Amino acid sequence: MRTLAGLLAGLALLRGVELAFPQRGMPKPERNWTGLKIWLVYVGAQVALTAVVLAVIGASKVSPKIDPRDVLGLPTWAAAIVVGLAVILVKDFLFYWEHRAQHRFLWRWHAPHHSIRNLSATNSWHHWSEILMFALFVSLPLSLLSPAFGPRPILVGLILSWQPIYLHSATRLQLGRVMRKVVVDSRYHRIHHSLEPQHFNRNFGAATPLWDWMFGTAYFPHGDEWPDVGLADLDEPTNVREWSALPWRKRG
């Protein structure tokens, strides 16, 4: 319930940011109510499945419980920083490769996300079938490692749940060219959704460009580069039913 509440708070906050600081020269995002309904279906299913994964891991003896304050001899505040950065980097590494695998082998189920032509905080959903992929390749290994990280700061959970929403927001509030080298913003991620061929298969990371840079998929936008997004051969779903059925219609 805390996870669901945090995500809804992030949607409301970042939608408010879009309204207050819209991207210049762009029309207002459309289908926000449809996007919100799809989000609720997706997030509800994700929270339920994640709870199952965590319950299974929590009941097992697979991974050790380690307190970094004891192992590293750090005070609580320093341990919180180390744990936070470790969780963010490990999760983004797992997500980077899961994301690339979806583009290479599981495109049918990832295509609904890329079909969105009105990207915004509330209109940035994935298909519900991706929940299982995320659970297997990100949530499960991260859950096995989590006890070794020690207690996870609450702020880290908020960052991890709000960052994907911000990545798709249509706001002019960006981190700038310098900070963008360290933390992904929505201008960097919009390149990943671009309709322009030079942007294809770029910018897979969600938290940091580090993995894109290391594995040769980074593309840093130039100036005010803000390309059109979507898929040329696939229309954006207009309701929950179309969204749910889309992977079985998408054959290419």
Long-range contacts (C-beta under 8 A, 24 or more apart in sequence): 3-47, 3-50, 3-157, 3-161, 4-43, 4-44, 4-47, 6-157, 6-158, 6-161, 6-162, 7-39, 7-43, 7-161, 7-162, 7-165, 10-121, 10-158, 10-161, 10-162, 10-165, 11-36, 11-39, 11-121, 11-122, 11-165, 13-162, 14-121, 14-162, 14-165, 14-166, 14-169, 14-171, 15-120, 15-121, 15-122, 17-121, 17-169, 17-171, 17-173, 18-120, 18-121, 18-169, 18-170, 18-171, 21-171, 21-172, 21-173, 22-170, 22-171, 22-172, 23-170, 23-171, 23-172, 23-226, 24-172, 25-226, 26-170, 26-226, 29-118, 29-119, 29-120, 29-122, 29-123, 29-170, 30-118, 30-123, 31-118, 31-123, 31-236, 31-238, 32-120, 32-122, 32-123, 34-123, 34-237, 34-238, 34-239, 34-240, 35-120, 35-122, 35-123, 35-124, 35-125, 36-122, 37-240, 38-125, 38-237, 38-240, 38-243, 39-122, 39-124, 39-125, 41-128, 41-240, 42-125, 42-126, 42-127, 42-128, 42-131, 45-128, 45-131, 46-131, 46-134, 49-131, 49-132, 49-135, 49-139, 50-135, 50-139, 53-135, 53-139, 53-140, 53-143, 54-143, 57-140, 57-143, 57-144, 57-146, 62-144, 63-144, 63-145, 63-146, 63-147, 63-148, 64-147, 64-148, 65-147, 66-147, 66-148, 66-149, 66-150, 67-150, 67-151, 68-149, 68-150, 69-150, 79-150, 80-151, 80-153, 83-149, 83-150, 83-151, 83-152, 83-153, 83-156, 84-152, 84-153, 84-155, 84-156, 84-159, 86-149, 87-142, 87-146, 87-149, 87-152, 87-156, 87-160, 88-156, 88-159, 88-160, 88-207, 88-208, 89-207, 89-208, 89-210, 90-142, 90-145, 91-138, 91-142, 91-160, 91-207, 92-205, 92-206, 92-207, 92-208, 92-210, 92-211, 93-211, 94-137, 94-138, 94-141, 94-142, 95-134, 95-138, 95-205, 95-206, 95-207, 96-204, 96-205, 96-206, 96-211, 96-212, 96-215, 97-137, 98-133, 98-134, 98-137, 98-138, 99-204, 99-206, 100-204, 100-217, 101-133, 101-137, 102-130, 102-133, 103-201, 103-204, 106-133, 108-247, 108-250, 108-251, 109-133, 109-247, 111-231, 111-234, 111-246, 111-247, 111-250, 112-237, 112-243, 112-246, 112-247, 112-250, 114-193, 114-229, 114-230, 114-231, 114-234, 115-230, 115-231, 115-234, 115-235, 115-236, 115-237, 115-246, 116-168, 116-193, 116-229, 116-230, 116-236, 117-228, 117-229, 117-230, 117-236, 118-236, 119-168, 119-169, 119-170, 119-190, 119-193, 119-229, 120-168, 120-169, 120-170, 121-165, 121-166, 121-168, 121-169, 121-170, 123-168, 124-164, 124-165, 124-167, 124-168, 124-169, 125-243, 127-243, 127-244, 127-246, 127-247, 128-244, 129-247, 160-207, 163-206, 163-207, 164-206, 167-206, 168-193, 177-220, 180-209, 180-220, 181-209, 181-220, 182-208, 182-209, 183-207, 183-208, 184-208, 184-209, 187-221, 187-225, 187-226, 188-220, 188-221, 190-221, 190-226, 190-227, 190-229, 191-219, 191-221, 191-225, 191-227, 193-229, 193-230, 194-227, 194-228, 194-229, 195-227, 195-228, 195-229, 195-230, 195-231, 195-232, 196-227, 196-228, 199-227
